[in-house]
Amino acid sequence: MKFQYFDAHTHAQFAAYDSDRDAVLARARATGVGMITVGTQRDTSLKAVEVARVHENVWAAVGLHPVHTGKSFHDVQELGGGEAARGFAGRGEEFDHEYYRKLAEDPKVVAIGECGLDYAVFVSDRVLELQKRAPRQESGFSGEEVRRIKEKQREAFEAQIKFAHEVQKPLMIHCRSAFSDLISILTPNASRLNPSVIHFFSGTLGDAKKLLDMGFYFTFGGVITFPPKAGRLGDYDEVIKIIPPERILSETDAPYVAPVPYRGKRNEPAYVVEVVKKLAELNGMTAEATAEQIAKNAERVFGLQLNGE
């Protein structure tokens, strides 16, 4: 099968699709979308591999998201509504090298992650969001709590950097409100991580230039289709224009952040077409040429053969 489009970061294995996953993936396949469904902890990583095994247009990434290295809000779209999911969100996880090594042996696993750093929980508007989703979430953190949370995230991220090098697979890197620390960790490791991907890039123009110089690739999703918003983190239009098309990938991060014209609805991989259209507009290319370049980039980064004979 040939793929006209590629969704480099989605979560087709999440609970949000438990009632209609096959239909969602069939729509993506009919649209010509290949994808990587990305794990965030043990269970969602295992489920990503299981979904990828039975769908020809799906590959998997396995890893531990920084938010899940400690207590986090319970996201029913990700984990479902059961008591086990609530219990997991209340305790977090440590990176289990042997568990993830066994998953990474599957030929459908093409990346490690998503992993990285997430300090958004310390930002006031993020705290308000968490309180809406989980009213018992603490509204503030002591200096010691902040230090401990950051240390656990860093330990898990560094473990996965080493692991990715060991299994010779690229990293799928997550970062929110932590680009200074992320860059300091990546700088001495960049040469052995390339090619790897900064997923859903939300940093500054300066952050983008530093990561670009280190050889990283960047994914962009539905947020680039939104109207400009004062104070939005990341000037996407300017950032995208300084990144060569050879370093850009499209994503949905579904079920989250659906692009216009689906904004506000549950996102799905087939909607990556709208992201490609916007990337093409910003780069002054046709949508067809942009999609073709993204497919080539995905082949290079993840070792895939999307459109070969």
N, C-alpha and C positions, 0 to 999 in steps of 0.2 A: 504494500500500500504506500502511496505517496502522500506527503503532507504539505499542504500549501501554507499552513500557519503553525506556529509553535508557541505553546503556553509553557514557559520555562519554570513556572512556580504556581501550582494550584494545590488544592486539598480535596481532591475528589473522594478520598476515603473518609472524610469527616462525617460526623453524625447528621449534619445538615442534609445529606443526600441519602440517608438510609432508606427512605421510602421510594426513591426514584432514581437511584444511582445509574442503573443500566440505561435508562432513558436519557439522562444527562450526558452520559458518555457516548451514546448513539448519536445525539445531536452534534456533539463535537466531531465525531468521526465523519458524519455526513457533511460537515462544514470543512473537512480537511485539516482538522486540528490534531497535532500530536502534542503530548504534554508530559510534564514531570509532576507527579503527585508527591507532596513533601511531608515527611513526618515531623512531629514536634516533641515526641517522647516515645516510650517503649511501645505502647499499644497502637498509637497512630502510625508509627514507623512500620510495625508489623502489618497493619492493615494496608498501608501504602503498597507494600510488596505483594500482598495477596491480591489487591485490585490490579496491580500492574501485570501480574502473571496471567490473568485471564482476559486482558484487553490489549490488542495489538498496537493501539495508539497511545499506550500509557507506559511510562517508566517511573521509577521511584527514587526518592532521596530518603535517607534514614539518619536521624539525629535527635539531639536534645535542644529544644528552644530555651533561650536564657530565662524567660519568664517561668518555665517549669523546673528551674533548679531550686526553687523555694516555694513558699505559699503563694498562690495566685488566685485570681477570680475564677469562678466556675463558668466556663463558656459552653453552653449546651450545644451550640453549633459545631464545636470541636469534639467534645467528649461525650455528649449525650446527657440525659437527665437523671441517670441512676445514682445510687448512693456510692458506688465504687468510684465514679467520676468525681463526685463531690469530695470524696476522701482523698483522691489523688491531688486535686487542686489545693487541698489543705495541708499537704505534706511536701510535695515536690519530689524530685528525683535526682540521683547522682548518675553521672555518665558511666554506664556499664560496658566496658571495653569488649568483653567476651560476647555479650548479647548482641551488640551492634556489629561485631565482626562477623558473626554467623549470618546476620541479615545482609551484610555487605557482600557476602559471597554469591548471592543470587545474581544472575546475569542481567536481570532487569533493574538492578540498583546502579545508578549512574552518578550519584553525588552523595555527599555527607552533609547533613543539616536538615532543618535550618538551625544554625547555631550562631552565637555571637554575643552581643551585649544589648540590653534594653534598660535604659534609665528613665523611660517615660513615666514609670510609676512614681517617680519623685517630682514630676512636673505637676503643677496645681490643676490644670485642666484635665490631665489624665486621671488624677485622683478623683475628681468630680465624676468622671466617666465611670470609674471603677465603683464608686459609691452607688451609682444608678443601677449597675449590673449586680452588685453584691453589697447590700447596705451595711453589712458588718465590717467591711474593709476599713482599716484604720485610715484616718485622714492625714496623718503625718508620721514621720519616721525620725527616730533619734539619730544622732551622728553615728553611733555604734551600729545601729540597724542598717543604715545606708552602707557603711563600710563592709559589714558582713554580707549583705546581699550582693554588692559589687564583687567581692572576693569569690563568692560561690559561682557567680556568672563567669568570671575570668577563668577560674579553674576548669570549669566545664568546657569553655571555649578553647583553651589551650590544649586540653586533652583531645578535643576533636580535630584541632589543627594537626597534632601528631598522628592521630588516627587516619586522617585523610591522606597524609603523606605515606603512611604504612600501607594502606590498601590502594594507593595510587588512583584516587578519585578526587574530583574537584570539590571545593566547599561551596555550600549554599549559605551565604552569610546574611544574618539579620542584624540590623542596627537601628535603634531609635534613641535619639538624644544622647548619644555616647560616641560620636565620631572621633573625638580627640583620643580617647582611650583605645578605641578600635584601631586607629591608625598606628598608635604606638605599639600595639601587639602585633599587627600585621607587618610592620616595616622590616623586622629582622627575619620574618618568615616568608616574605613575598616570593622570593625566587623559587621556593619549593612548593608553592601553592598554585602557581599558574599552570593552566588557566583556572580561575575560580570566579565566583559571581557575588556581587553585592546586590542582594535582592531588595526590590522596592526602595530604591535609593531615595533618601529624604534629607541628605546633608546639604551643605553649602557648596557654592561654586568652587571655593578653595579646597574643600574636602574631596570633591570630584576630581580636581586636577591632581591632587596627591595620589589618590587611588588609581587614577588613570596612568600616572607615571610608573606606578608599581606593577602595572599589567593586568589589573582587574577588569572584568566585564560588569555591565550594569543591566538590571532588569527594571522596566517601567510598566506600571499598570493603569487601572482605570482612573486614578486621580489626575492623570495628565489631561483627561478629557473634560475635567470640571472647569467652570468659569474661574478666572483669577480671583483670589481671595486675599485681602489685606492681612499681612502677618503670617501667611502660610509658610510652613517650614519647607524650605527647598524651592528655589525658583526654577521649576522644571523646564520651562521653555528655554532659558539660558543654558542650563546644565546640559540638556539634550543636544543643543547646537554645538557645544564644544567637544562632545564625545564622538569619535569617528563611528560611522554606521557599523564598522567591523567589530565594535565592542558593545553593541546594544542588543538586548533580548527583550521580547515582549512577555508579559505575564498577566494573570488575572488576580492571583491571591484569593481565588474563590474559596469559600462562599462570600468573602468580604469585598467591599469597595467596587461595586459594579460600575462600569463606565456609562457615560451618557450614550444612548438614550435609556439605559436600564437602571440608572442611578436610583437607589432606594430599594431595589429588589434584591433577591438572593442572586449573587453572581454565579456564573458557571463558565467552564472553559471555552465554549463556543463564542463567548463575548469578546475573546481576545482579538477578534477581527476589528473591533472598534478601536482598540489600543493601537493596532498596526496602522490603521488609517490616520490616527493623530500623529504617530511617530513619522509617518510619511510626509504629512503636512509640515511638521516642524523642520524636517531635514530637506524639504524641497525635492522629494523623490515621489515616484508613483507608489501606490499601495502594493502593487505586484512586485516591484523591485525591492521594496522594503521587506516584504514577506520572504522573498527569496534570500536576501542577505541574512535575515534573522535565522532562517533554516540552516544556512552555511555556518553561522556562528554557533548554533546549537550543536551541529555535528562536530565542530572543532573543540568546543568546551567539554561536551559530554561523551565524546567518542561514539556518536550515533551515525547511522546511515539512513537518513530520512527519505531521501529521494534518489538513491542509487538504484541501479538495476539489480 
